[in-house]
Amino acid sequence: MENLILIGTILAVHIFAWFTPGPLFVLIVRNSLVYSRKSGIWTAVGIAIGNFIHITYSVTGIALLISASPIASNIIKFLGVGYLVYLGIKTFLIKVETQKADTTSDEHKDISPFQAAKIGFFANILSPKASLFFASIFATVMSSGAPFWVVIFLWVAMPINSFIMASILSIFFTQKKVRVVYGKHQHIVNKILGVALFVLAVIIAIYK
């Protein structure tokens, strides 16, 4: 029973984290609105794969080594910052004309599933905040004396959890009414999302 409570608590915390706007939240909204629901969901796939890798090296202790090394930590940190800045600038400079045809359909220029997944994967894997989040979660679980099956369950469940939450966000932001509003104000929304990604990159860069 205690193990089930532990699992439920951790998954609840993980779900709550998705409702706190951060780089991945903004990225899902951005790809869903700018491209399509399909691209948003494939971005979610990339994020889930990134989470699985974060958890893998957290469990094996690599995350603890990275956090103990200022050089390695800073390299990962600023690679992530650079990638967020790149996505922010790219979003900010999107031309409205590329989506004027019909923003309520999927006929506008889209990106491939691989490209969408790659964006989600790199945005996640280069996030030091995600690395420390999973490292702290699994350090707590493993130090609590929980059986290894709990670790294995969370190892699988948390990436699936991320995929489900990111997909829900993508589906919501690709509803017809939401896309119609976006179609009327996309030049403003693109700039807001671009600035949001850039600001998040700055916050991560100065965060200690």
HUBEL-V958662 format. One line per field, one symbol per residue. ss: DSSP state (H for helix, E for strand, - for the rest). phi: phi as a letter, one per 30 degrees, with the letter a starting at -180 (. if undefined). A space follows every 10 residues. Layout:
ss->???
phi->???
This chain:
ss->-HHHHHHHHH HHHHHHHH-- --HHHHHHHH HHHH--HHHH HHHHHHHHHH HHHHHHHHH- -HHHHHHH-H HHHHHHHHHH HHHHHHHHHH HH---HHHH- ---------- --HHHHHHHH HHHHH--HHH HHHHHHHHHH HHH----HHH HHHHHHHHHH HHHHHHHHHH HHH--HHHHH HHHHHHHHHH HHHHHHHHHH HHHHHH--
phi->.ddddddddd dddddddddc ebeddddddd ddddcadedd dddddddddd dddededddd jdddddddce ddddddeddd dddddedddd ddceddedbd eadcbcddec cdeddddddd dddddccddd eddddddddd ddddiddddd ddddeddddd eddddddddd dddcdedddd ddddbdddde dddddddddd dddddcdb
